Amino acid sequence: MTWIININKCMRCGGCVSVCPTAALELRDNVIRDEKLCKLCGLCDQACPVDAIKVNKP
């Protein structure tokens, strides 16, 4: 599985950060993901209003 963010689409609203159940995301200049905490659940993908995040599952 992969986690991809399109930084050109991201509007830095923080919606993905607020729905992450493991606190794996942090909003700085861009969204930063802690790979050790991220479970690739896809909630951030669903929460993004501009489809900037994609969690690709096999």
Stockholm file with secondary structure:
# STOCKHOLM 1.0

chainA/1-58         MTWIININKCMRCGGCVSVCPTAALELRDNVIRDEKLCKLCGLCDQACPVDAIKVNKP
#=GR chainA/1-58 SS CEEEECTTTCCCCCHHHHHCTTCCEEESSSEEECTTTCCCCSHHHHHCTTCCEEEECC
#=GC SS_cons        CEEEECTTTCCCCCHHHHHCTTCCEEESSSEEECTTTCCCCSHHHHHCTTCCEEEECC
//
